[in-house]
Amino acid sequence: MCLINASAVGTEILKNLVLPGFGSFTIIDGKITDGADAGSNFFLERSSIGLPRGRVATELLKELNEDVNGSFVEEVGLSLTPLSQLGSHPSSFSPPRLAGSQGVD
């Protein structure tokens, strides 16, 4: 699974795949966690504010099932769209069987 943007909706959907052992996932997200993220996303805590959103969400999702492999791609501070990040990091993850995005401009 490839998730573009670690939004509240996206991480909840991913949680429902991780719990039964979907296999592997990659989150592509270059945003830094802010207060709004920590308040609306179960996988982002107050202590996550200021940290890369994709990295924090990946770490917490991996705790749900040790048999699932999780990775993340972050380009913090660059003005790249998630789809261009996907193209610039093809070796960062295996081809997804399923892809999803939420809030992509």
MOPAC internal coordinates of N, CA, C and O (Angstrom, degrees):
PM7 1SCF
backbone

  N    0.0000 0     0.00 0     0.00 0    0    0    0
  C    1.4411 1     0.00 0     0.00 0    1    0    0
  C    1.5116 1   108.15 1     0.00 0    2    1    0
  O    1.2310 1   120.55 1   -44.45 1    3    2    1
  N    1.2911 1   116.55 1   135.55 1    3    2    1
  C    1.4519 1   122.33 1   174.14 1    5    3    2
  C    1.5233 1   107.36 1  -117.19 1    6    5    3
  O    1.2310 1   120.40 1   -61.87 1    7    6    5
  N    1.3197 1   116.84 1   118.13 1    7    6    5
  C    1.4606 1   122.10 1   178.87 1    9    7    6
  C    1.5166 1   108.80 1  -107.82 1   10    9    7
  O    1.2310 1   120.86 1   -56.32 1   11   10    9
  N    1.3144 1   115.97 1   123.68 1   11   10    9
  C    1.4585 1   121.46 1   176.69 1   13   11   10
  C    1.5227 1   107.28 1   -99.55 1   14   13   11
  O    1.2310 1   120.58 1   -65.15 1   15   14   13
  N    1.3072 1   116.51 1   114.85 1   15   14   13
  C    1.4635 1   126.89 1  -177.11 1   17   15   14
  C    1.5269 1   110.77 1    82.97 1   18   17   15
  O    1.2310 1   121.08 1   -60.31 1   19   18   17
  N    1.3074 1   115.53 1   119.69 1   19   18   17
  C    1.4732 1   122.31 1  -179.67 1   21   19   18
  C    1.5277 1   109.76 1   -86.92 1   22   21   19
  O    1.2310 1   121.06 1  -121.19 1   23   22   21
  N    1.3158 1   115.57 1    58.81 1   23   22   21
  C    1.4621 1   121.01 1   178.84 1   25   23   22
  C    1.5249 1   109.40 1   -76.18 1   26   25   23
  O    1.2310 1   120.78 1    -9.31 1   27   26   25
  N    1.3303 1   116.11 1   170.69 1   27   26   25
  C    1.4626 1   120.39 1   178.64 1   29   27   26
  C    1.5243 1   110.89 1   -59.98 1   30   29   27
  O    1.2310 1   120.11 1   135.10 1   31   30   29
  N    1.3208 1   117.39 1   -44.90 1   31   30   29
  C    1.4671 1   121.18 1  -179.59 1   33   31   30
  C    1.5273 1   110.76 1   -65.58 1   34   33   31
  O    1.2310 1   120.60 1   134.14 1   35   34   33
  N    1.3218 1   116.46 1   -45.86 1   35   34   33
  C    1.4592 1   120.56 1  -178.89 1   37   35   34
  C    1.5167 1   113.40 1   -61.95 1   38   37   35
  O    1.2310 1   120.17 1   136.56 1   39   38   37
  N    1.3312 1   117.27 1   -43.44 1   39   38   37
  C    1.4591 1   119.26 1  -179.22 1   41   39   38
  C    1.5269 1   112.12 1   -71.33 1   42   41   39
  O    1.2310 1   119.84 1   149.71 1   43   42   41
  N    1.3237 1   117.92 1   -30.29 1   43   42   41
  C    1.4734 1   120.47 1   175.35 1   45   43   42
  C    1.5265 1   110.61 1   -66.68 1   46   45   43
  O    1.2310 1   120.56 1   138.23 1   47   46   45
  N    1.3080 1   116.54 1   -41.77 1   47   46   45
  C    1.4689 1   120.23 1   176.91 1   49   47   46
  C    1.5265 1   109.54 1   -63.46 1   50   49   47
  O    1.2310 1   120.85 1   135.25 1   51   50   49
  N    1.3175 1   115.98 1   -44.75 1   51   50   49
  C    1.4636 1   120.10 1   179.50 1   53   51   50
  C    1.5253 1   111.32 1   -62.76 1   54   53   51
  O    1.2310 1   119.96 1   141.51 1   55   54   53
  N    1.3221 1   117.68 1   -38.49 1   55   54   53
  C    1.4708 1   121.76 1   176.92 1   57   55   54
  C    1.5279 1   110.23 1   -56.54 1   58   57   55
  O    1.2310 1   120.75 1   138.58 1   59   58   57
  N    1.3328 1   116.18 1   -41.42 1   59   58   57
  C    1.4675 1   120.44 1  -178.76 1   61   59   58
  C    1.5261 1   112.36 1   -69.14 1   62   61   59
  O    1.2310 1   119.78 1   164.02 1   63   62   61
  N    1.3081 1   118.03 1   -15.98 1   63   62   61
  C    1.4619 1   121.72 1   174.72 1   65   63   62
  C    1.5364 1   111.06 1   -94.28 1   66   65   63
  O    1.2310 1   120.59 1   146.22 1   67   66   65
  N    1.3253 1   116.48 1   -33.78 1   67   66   65
  C    1.4662 1   121.36 1  -179.01 1   69   67   66
  C    1.5282 1   110.72 1   -69.71 1   70   69   67
  O    1.2310 1   119.91 1   135.69 1   71   70   69
  N    1.3162 1   117.77 1   -44.31 1   71   70   69
  C    1.4713 1   120.46 1  -175.88 1   73   71   70
  C    1.5292 1   113.45 1   -54.45 1   74   73   71
  O    1.2310 1   118.90 1   133.39 1   75   74   73
  N    1.3367 1   119.70 1   -46.61 1   75   74   73
  C    1.4695 1   118.52 1   178.74 1   77   75   74
  C    1.5285 1   113.86 1   -81.70 1   78   77   75
  O    1.2310 1   119.67 1   179.28 1   79   78   77
  N    1.3435 1   118.23 1    -0.72 1   79   78   77
  C    1.4662 1   120.35 1   175.20 1   81   79   78
  C    1.5056 1   114.18 1    92.66 1   82   81   79
  O    1.2310 1   119.62 1  -131.43 1   83   82   81
  N    1.3189 1   118.33 1    48.57 1   83   82   81
  C    1.4704 1   123.46 1  -178.20 1   85   83   82
  C    1.5162 1   113.43 1   -54.48 1   86   85   83
  O    1.2310 1   118.82 1   148.65 1   87   86   85
  N    1.2857 1   119.85 1   -31.35 1   87   86   85
  C    1.4684 1   122.29 1   177.76 1   89   87   86
  C    1.5084 1   112.21 1   127.66 1   90   89   87
  O    1.2310 1   120.48 1   106.69 1   91   90   89
  N    1.3313 1   116.68 1   -73.31 1   91   90   89
  C    1.4574 1   119.48 1   179.68 1   93   91   90
  C    1.5219 1   110.39 1  -153.50 1   94   93   91
  O    1.2310 1   121.66 1   -22.02 1   95   94   93
  N    1.3271 1   114.43 1   157.98 1   95   94   93
  C    1.4576 1   119.57 1   177.62 1   97   95   94
  C    1.5203 1   109.33 1  -149.50 1   98   97   95
  O    1.2310 1   121.45 1   -22.60 1   99   98   97
  N    1.3198 1   114.83 1   157.40 1   99   98   97
  C    1.4517 1   123.05 1   173.87 1  101   99   98
  C    1.5168 1   107.77 1  -133.64 1  102  101   99
  O    1.2310 1   120.40 1   -46.35 1  103  102  101
  N    1.3128 1   116.85 1   133.65 1  103  102  101
  C    1.4607 1   121.92 1   174.72 1  105  103  102
  C    1.5248 1   107.83 1  -108.00 1  106  105  103
  O    1.2310 1   120.73 1   -51.67 1  107  106  105
  N    1.3275 1   116.20 1   128.33 1  107  106  105
  C    1.4554 1   122.06 1   174.99 1  109  107  106
  C    1.5228 1   106.86 1  -108.42 1  110  109  107
  O    1.2310 1   120.52 1   -65.26 1  111  110  109
  N    1.3180 1   116.61 1   114.74 1  111  110  109
  C    1.4551 1   120.66 1  -177.25 1  113  111  110
  C    1.5177 1   108.68 1  -161.20 1  114  113  111
  O    1.2310 1   120.16 1   -56.28 1  115  114  113
  N    1.2970 1   117.30 1   123.72 1  115  114  113
  C    1.4549 1   121.54 1  -179.67 1  117  115  114
  C    1.5098 1   113.96 1  -104.30 1  118  117  115
  O    1.2310 1   120.36 1  -170.32 1  119  118  117
  N    1.3179 1   116.92 1     9.68 1  119  118  117
  C    1.4636 1   119.79 1  -176.41 1  121  119  118
  C    1.5246 1   111.79 1   -88.78 1  122  121  119
  O    1.2310 1   121.37 1   -27.21 1  123  122  121
  N    1.3231 1   114.98 1   152.79 1  123  122  121
  C    1.4570 1   122.96 1   175.38 1  125  123  122
  C    1.5281 1   107.31 1   -93.85 1  126  125  123
  O    1.2310 1   120.26 1   -42.17 1  127  126  125
  N    1.3234 1   117.11 1   137.83 1  127  126  125
  C    1.4645 1   121.60 1  -179.35 1  129  127  126
  C    1.5212 1   109.82 1   -64.67 1  130  129  127
  O    1.2310 1   121.30 1   -48.73 1  131  130  129
  N    1.3402 1   115.11 1   131.27 1  131  130  129
  C    1.4612 1   119.88 1   175.12 1  133  131  130
  C    1.5277 1   109.37 1  -118.81 1  134  133  131
  O    1.2310 1   120.43 1     1.82 1  135  134  133
  N    1.3058 1   116.79 1  -178.18 1  135  134  133
  C    1.4575 1   121.47 1  -177.35 1  137  135  134
  C    1.5077 1   113.19 1   -60.79 1  138  137  135
  O    1.2310 1   120.23 1   141.71 1  139  138  137
  N    1.3349 1   117.17 1   -38.29 1  139  138  137
  C    1.4689 1   120.26 1   178.78 1  141  139  138
  C    1.5232 1   111.11 1   -63.75 1  142  141  139
  O    1.2310 1   120.46 1   139.64 1  143  142  141
  N    1.3267 1   116.72 1   -40.36 1  143  142  141
  C    1.4707 1   120.64 1   177.53 1  145  143  142
  C    1.5240 1   110.43 1   -62.44 1  146  145  143
  O    1.2310 1   120.50 1   132.23 1  147  146  145
  N    1.3313 1   116.65 1   -47.77 1  147  146  145
  C    1.4660 1   121.24 1  -177.70 1  149  147  146
  C    1.5253 1   111.16 1   -64.07 1  150  149  147
  O    1.2310 1   120.30 1   149.72 1  151  150  149
  N    1.3225 1   117.04 1   -30.28 1  151  150  149
  C    1.4557 1   120.26 1  -179.88 1  153  151  150
  C    1.5105 1   114.62 1   -80.72 1  154  153  151
  O    1.2310 1   119.93 1   158.42 1  155  154  153
  N    1.3370 1   117.74 1   -21.58 1  155  154  153
  C    1.4650 1   119.99 1  -175.56 1  157  155  154
  C    1.5266 1   114.41 1  -112.97 1  158  157  155
  O    1.2310 1   119.62 1   164.46 1  159  158  157
  N    1.3131 1   118.32 1   -15.54 1  159  158  157
  C    1.4590 1   121.80 1  -175.09 1  161  159  158
  C    1.5290 1   109.56 1  -111.39 1  162  161  159
  O    1.2310 1   120.60 1   -62.96 1  163  162  161
  N    1.3268 1   116.46 1   117.04 1  163  162  161
  C    1.4631 1   121.82 1  -178.84 1  165  163  162
  C    1.5253 1   112.42 1   -56.64 1  166  165  163
  O    1.2310 1   120.08 1   150.69 1  167  166  165
  N    1.3093 1   117.45 1   -29.31 1  167  166  165
  C    1.4625 1   121.72 1  -175.84 1  169  167  166
  C    1.5312 1   113.41 1   -90.41 1  170  169  167
  O    1.2310 1   120.35 1  -173.29 1  171  170  169
  N    1.3133 1   116.93 1     6.71 1  171  170  169
  C    1.4587 1   121.10 1   176.17 1  173  171  170
  C    1.5178 1   108.06 1  -124.88 1  174  173  171
  O    1.2310 1   121.25 1   -59.76 1  175  174  173
  N    1.3202 1   115.21 1   120.24 1  175  174  173
  C    1.4578 1   120.76 1  -177.00 1  177  175  174
  C    1.5290 1   110.09 1   -97.87 1  178  177  175
  O    1.2310 1   121.01 1   -11.77 1  179  178  177
  N    1.3066 1   115.68 1   168.23 1  179  178  177
  C    1.4618 1   120.80 1   177.80 1  181  179  178
  C    1.5419 1   110.16 1   -56.46 1  182  181  179
  O    1.2310 1   120.75 1   143.75 1  183  182  181
  N    1.3135 1   116.16 1   -36.25 1  183  182  181
  C    1.4703 1   120.39 1   179.06 1  185  183  182
  C    1.5351 1   112.19 1   -69.58 1  186  185  183
  O    1.2310 1   120.17 1   170.78 1  187  186  185
  N    1.3442 1   117.28 1    -9.22 1  187  186  185
  C    1.4624 1   122.15 1   179.35 1  189  187  186
  C    1.5210 1   112.67 1   -83.63 1  190  189  187
  O    1.2310 1   120.22 1   166.09 1  191  190  189
  N    1.3287 1   117.18 1   -13.91 1  191  190  189
  C    1.4672 1   120.76 1  -177.40 1  193  191  190
  C    1.5299 1   109.46 1   -58.58 1  194  193  191
  O    1.2310 1   121.37 1   -50.82 1  195  194  193
  N    1.3244 1   114.98 1   129.18 1  195  194  193
  C    1.4592 1   121.39 1  -178.45 1  197  195  194
  C    1.5097 1   114.43 1    93.12 1  198  197  195
  O    1.2310 1   120.24 1   171.50 1  199  198  197
  N    1.3294 1   117.15 1    -8.50 1  199  198  197
  C    1.4667 1   122.12 1   179.30 1  201  199  198
  C    1.5317 1   110.11 1  -100.89 1  202  201  199
  O    1.2310 1   120.00 1   -23.05 1  203  202  201
  N    1.3291 1   117.60 1   156.95 1  203  202  201
  C    1.4633 1   120.33 1   178.10 1  205  203  202
  C    1.5410 1   111.52 1   -59.69 1  206  205  203
  O    1.2310 1   120.87 1   -55.67 1  207  206  205
  N    1.3155 1   115.93 1   124.33 1  207  206  205
  C    1.4621 1   122.37 1  -175.16 1  209  207  206
  C    1.5273 1   112.48 1   -60.58 1  210  209  207
  O    1.2310 1   119.98 1   136.07 1  211  210  209
  N    1.3215 1   117.65 1   -43.93 1  211  210  209
  C    1.4666 1   120.62 1  -179.75 1  213  211  210
  C    1.5113 1   113.20 1   -64.47 1  214  213  211
  O    1.2310 1   120.48 1   139.75 1  215  214  213
  N    1.3225 1   116.68 1   -40.25 1  215  214  213
  C    1.4614 1   120.72 1   179.80 1  217  215  214
  C    1.5257 1   111.39 1   -64.75 1  218  217  215
  O    1.2310 1   120.45 1   133.85 1  219  218  217
  N    1.3345 1   116.74 1   -46.15 1  219  218  217
  C    1.4638 1   120.62 1  -178.57 1  221  219  218
  C    1.5262 1   110.43 1   -64.80 1  222  221  219
  O    1.2310 1   120.27 1   134.28 1  223  222  221
  N    1.3334 1   117.09 1   -45.72 1  223  222  221
  C    1.4662 1   120.23 1   179.90 1  225  223  222
  C    1.5262 1   110.75 1   -61.85 1  226  225  223
  O    1.2310 1   120.15 1   139.14 1  227  226  225
  N    1.3217 1   117.32 1   -40.86 1  227  226  225
  C    1.4665 1   120.94 1   179.09 1  229  227  226
  C    1.5211 1   110.94 1   -61.78 1  230  229  227
  O    1.2310 1   120.27 1   133.77 1  231  230  229
  N    1.3266 1   117.09 1   -46.23 1  231  230  229
  C    1.4705 1   120.63 1  -178.75 1  233  231  230
  C    1.5259 1   111.25 1   -60.72 1  234  233  231
  O    1.2310 1   120.17 1   135.79 1  235  234  233
  N    1.3299 1   117.28 1   -44.21 1  235  234  233
  C    1.4645 1   119.74 1  -178.22 1  237  235  234
  C    1.5286 1   112.11 1   -72.17 1  238  237  235
  O    1.2310 1   120.05 1   143.59 1  239  238  237
  N    1.3205 1   117.51 1   -36.41 1  239  238  237
  C    1.4685 1   120.02 1   177.43 1  241  239  238
  C    1.5331 1   110.91 1   -65.76 1  242  241  239
  O    1.2310 1   120.22 1   142.45 1  243  242  241
  N    1.3311 1   117.19 1   -37.55 1  243  242  241
  C    1.4690 1   120.11 1   179.83 1  245  243  242
  C    1.5215 1   111.77 1   -64.43 1  246  245  243
  O    1.2310 1   119.87 1   153.55 1  247  246  245
  N    1.3293 1   117.86 1   -26.45 1  247  246  245
  C    1.4612 1   120.97 1   178.69 1  249  247  246
  C    1.5290 1   112.22 1   -67.58 1  250  249  247
  O    1.2310 1   120.15 1   160.13 1  251  250  249
  N    1.3293 1   117.31 1   -19.87 1  251  250  249
  C    1.4663 1   120.98 1  -178.07 1  253  251  250
  C    1.5207 1   113.21 1   -72.45 1  254  253  251
  O    1.2310 1   120.45 1   151.34 1  255  254  253
  N    1.3349 1   116.74 1   -28.66 1  255  254  253
  C    1.4589 1   119.90 1  -176.55 1  257  255  254
  C    1.5262 1   108.48 1  -155.81 1  258  257  255
  O    1.2310 1   120.46 1   -71.86 1  259  258  257
  N    1.3188 1   116.73 1   108.14 1  259  258  257
  C    1.4670 1   120.88 1  -176.24 1  261  259  258
  C    1.5249 1   113.15 1   -68.53 1  262  261  259
  O    1.2310 1   119.78 1   166.95 1  263  262  261
  N    1.3380 1   118.02 1   -13.05 1  263  262  261
  C    1.4549 1   120.81 1   178.89 1  265  263  262
  C    1.5305 1   112.59 1   -85.33 1  266  265  263
  O    1.2310 1   120.11 1   173.31 1  267  266  265
  N    1.3110 1   117.40 1    -6.69 1  267  266  265
  C    1.4647 1   122.08 1  -179.42 1  269  267  266
  C    1.5229 1   108.96 1   -99.27 1  270  269  267
  O    1.2310 1   120.94 1   -46.56 1  271  270  269
  N    1.3305 1   115.80 1   133.44 1  271  270  269
  C    1.4615 1   121.75 1   177.64 1  273  271  270
  C    1.5211 1   109.16 1   -92.53 1  274  273  271
  O    1.2310 1   120.42 1   -50.22 1  275  274  273
  N    1.3145 1   116.79 1   129.78 1  275  274  273
  C    1.4573 1   120.83 1   178.75 1  277  275  274
  C    1.5074 1   110.93 1  -127.33 1  278  277  275
  O    1.2310 1   120.67 1   -37.25 1  279  278  277
  N    1.3230 1   116.32 1   142.75 1  279  278  277
  C    1.4623 1   121.34 1   177.00 1  281  279  278
  C    1.5234 1   108.17 1  -143.03 1  282  281  279
  O    1.2310 1   121.05 1   -10.38 1  283  282  281
  N    1.3165 1   115.61 1   169.62 1  283  282  281
  C    1.4557 1   120.31 1  -179.57 1  285  283  282
  C    1.5166 1   109.66 1  -143.14 1  286  285  283
  O    1.2310 1   121.06 1   -24.17 1  287  286  285
  N    1.3155 1   115.58 1   155.83 1  287  286  285
  C    1.4610 1   123.38 1   174.71 1  289  287  286
  C    1.5166 1   105.57 1  -125.98 1  290  289  287
  O    1.2310 1   120.67 1   -55.59 1  291  290  289
  N    1.3192 1   116.32 1   124.41 1  291  290  289
  C    1.4576 1   119.47 1   179.25 1  293  291  290
  C    1.5130 1   109.91 1  -129.33 1  294  293  291
  O    1.2310 1   121.05 1   -38.81 1  295  294  293
  N    1.2862 1   115.60 1   141.19 1  295  294  293
  C    1.4602 1   123.32 1   175.54 1  297  295  294
  C    1.5221 1   106.69 1  -131.42 1  298  297  295
  O    1.2310 1   120.67 1  -120.10 1  299  298  297
  N    1.3044 1   116.33 1    59.90 1  299  298  297
  C    1.4552 1   121.65 1  -175.80 1  301  299  298
  C    1.5226 1   110.30 1   -59.21 1  302  301  299
  O    1.2310 1   121.15 1   -48.93 1  303  302  301
  N    1.3281 1   115.40 1   131.07 1  303  302  301
  C    1.4537 1   121.02 1   175.97 1  305  303  302
  C    1.5182 1   114.66 1    88.36 1  306  305  303
  O    1.2310 1   119.64 1   167.88 1  307  306  305
  N    1.3096 1   118.30 1   -12.12 1  307  306  305
  C    1.4593 1   120.26 1   177.44 1  309  307  306
  C    1.5152 1   109.54 1   -92.81 1  310  309  307
  O    1.2310 1   120.62 1   -32.04 1  311  310  309
  N    1.2960 1   116.42 1   147.96 1  311  310  309
  C    1.4596 1   119.68 1  -178.94 1  313  311  310
  C    1.5209 1   110.47 1   -95.49 1  314  313  311
  O    1.2310 1   120.73 1  -127.10 1  315  314  313
  N    1.3096 1   116.21 1    52.90 1  315  314  313
  C    1.4563 1   121.43 1   176.65 1  317  315  314
  C    1.5153 1   109.41 1   -97.13 1  318  317  315
  O    1.2310 1   120.65 1   -35.47 1  319  318  317
  N    1.3125 1   116.36 1   144.53 1  319  318  317
  C    1.4522 1   119.51 1   173.78 1  321  319  318
  C    1.5176 1   107.95 1   -76.83 1  322  321  319
  O    1.2310 1   119.64 1   -23.15 1  323  322  321
  N    1.3424 1   118.30 1   156.85 1  323  322  321
  C    1.4624 1   119.68 1   178.89 1  325  323  322
  C    1.5217 1   113.30 1   -55.89 1  326  325  323
  O    1.2310 1   119.72 1   143.80 1  327  326  325
  N    1.3321 1   118.13 1   -36.20 1  327  326  325
  C    1.4610 1   119.74 1  -178.90 1  329  327  326
  C    1.5165 1   111.42 1   -69.23 1  330  329  327
  O    1.2310 1   119.55 1   145.57 1  331  330  329
  N    1.3312 1   118.47 1   -34.43 1  331  330  329
  C    1.4590 1   119.19 1   176.73 1  333  331  330
  C    1.5218 1   110.28 1   -71.31 1  334  333  331
  O    1.2310 1   119.61 1   148.44 1  335  334  333
  N    1.3343 1   118.34 1   -31.56 1  335  334  333
  C    1.4658 1   121.35 1   175.25 1  337  335  334
  C    1.5168 1   109.73 1   -63.64 1  338  337  335
  O    1.2310 1   120.54 1   138.85 1  339  338  337
  N    1.3124 1   116.56 1   -41.15 1  339  338  337
  C    1.4621 1   121.45 1   178.57 1  341  339  338
  C    1.5222 1   109.96 1   -58.06 1  342  341  339
  O    1.2310 1   120.76 1   135.69 1  343  342  341
  N    1.3247 1   116.14 1   -44.31 1  343  342  341
  C    1.4555 1   120.35 1  -179.53 1  345  343  342
  C    1.5137 1   114.01 1   -70.06 1  346  345  343
  O    1.2310 1   120.25 1   151.91 1  347  346  345
  N    1.3248 1   117.12 1   -28.09 1  347  346  345
  C    1.4580 1   119.51 1  -177.64 1  349  347  346
  C    1.5227 1   113.41 1   -88.62 1  350  349  347
  O    1.2310 1   119.91 1   175.43 1  351  350  349
  N    1.3344 1   117.79 1    -4.57 1  351  350  349
  C    1.4680 1   122.06 1  -179.81 1  353  351  350
  C    1.5286 1   111.81 1  -133.10 1  354  353  351
  O    1.2310 1   119.46 1  -128.69 1  355  354  353
  N    1.3206 1   118.64 1    51.31 1  355  354  353
  C    1.4672 1   118.98 1  -175.39 1  357  355  354
  C    1.5235 1   114.41 1   -63.87 1  358  357  355
  O    1.2310 1   119.81 1   155.54 1  359  358  357
  N    1.3308 1   117.97 1   -24.46 1  359  358  357
  C    1.4618 1   119.26 1  -178.70 1  361  359  358
  C    1.5279 1   112.71 1   -88.81 1  362  361  359
  O    1.2310 1   119.95 1   179.35 1  363  362  361
  N    1.3399 1   117.70 1    -0.65 1  363  362  361
  C    1.4564 1   120.76 1  -177.88 1  365  363  362
  C    1.5180 1   113.04 1   -74.63 1  366  365  363
  O    1.2310 1   120.47 1   162.86 1  367  366  365
  N    1.3156 1   116.70 1   -17.14 1  367  366  365
  C    1.4522 1   119.35 1  -179.20 1  369  367  366
  C    1.5158 1   109.26 1  -158.05 1  370  369  367
  O    1.2310 1   121.03 1   -22.04 1  371  370  369
  N    1.3238 1   115.64 1   157.96 1  371  370  369
  C    1.4562 1   120.31 1   178.48 1  373  371  370
  C    1.5264 1   108.87 1   -77.42 1  374  373  371
  O    1.2310 1   119.94 1   -21.10 1  375  374  373
  N    1.3246 1   117.71 1   158.90 1  375  374  373
  C    1.4576 1   119.75 1  -179.57 1  377  375  374
  C    1.5336 1   110.83 1   -56.45 1  378  377  375
  O    1.2310 1   120.41 1   -52.42 1  379  378  377
  N    1.3326 1   116.82 1   127.58 1  379  378  377
  C    1.4642 1   118.88 1  -177.53 1  381  379  378
  C    1.5165 1   112.37 1   -73.26 1  382  381  379
  O    1.2310 1   120.88 1   -34.34 1  383  382  381
  N    1.3272 1   115.91 1   145.66 1  383  382  381
  C    1.4521 1   121.61 1   172.00 1  385  383  382
  C    1.5230 1   109.59 1   -80.59 1  386  385  383
  O    1.2310 1   121.18 1   158.99 1  387  386  385
  N    1.3162 1   115.34 1   -21.01 1  387  386  385
  C    1.4520 1   122.27 1  -175.65 1  389  387  386
  C    1.5174 1   107.54 1  -148.44 1  390  389  387
  O    1.2310 1   120.06 1   -41.71 1  391  390  389
  N    1.3224 1   117.49 1   138.29 1  391  390  389
  C    1.4626 1   120.82 1   178.24 1  393  391  390
  C    1.5163 1   108.58 1  -130.83 1  394  393  391
  O    1.2310 1   121.03 1   -32.98 1  395  394  393
  N    1.3214 1   115.64 1   147.02 1  395  394  393
  C    1.4589 1   120.25 1   178.05 1  397  395  394
  C    1.5053 1   109.48 1  -148.26 1  398  397  395
  O    1.2310 1   121.47 1   -26.89 1  399  398  397
  N    1.3152 1   114.80 1   153.11 1  399  398  397
  C    1.4595 1   119.81 1   176.24 1  401  399  398
  C    1.5092 1   108.50 1  -143.95 1  402  401  399
  O    1.2310 1   121.37 1   -22.73 1  403  402  401
  N    1.3107 1   114.99 1   157.27 1  403  402  401
  C    1.4512 1   120.71 1   178.75 1  405  403  402
  C    1.5093 1   107.45 1  -147.61 1  406  405  403
  O    1.2310 1   120.05 1   -52.95 1  407  406  405
  N    1.3098 1   117.51 1   127.05 1  407  406  405
  C    1.4475 1   121.30 1   178.47 1  409  407  406
  C    1.5050 1   114.00 1    74.82 1  410  409  407
  O    1.2310 1   119.68 1  -150.21 1  411  410  409
  N    1.3341 1   118.21 1    29.79 1  411  410  409
  C    1.4598 1   121.76 1   178.71 1  413  411  410
  C    1.5112 1   108.09 1   -87.89 1  414  413  411
  O    1.2310 1   120.65 1   -52.61 1  415  414  413
  N    1.3392 1   116.37 1   127.39 1  415  414  413
  C    1.4820 1   121.02 1   179.37 1  417  415  414
  C    1.5107 1   110.36 1   -75.88 1  418  417  415
  O    1.2310 1   120.10 1   180.00 1  419  418  417

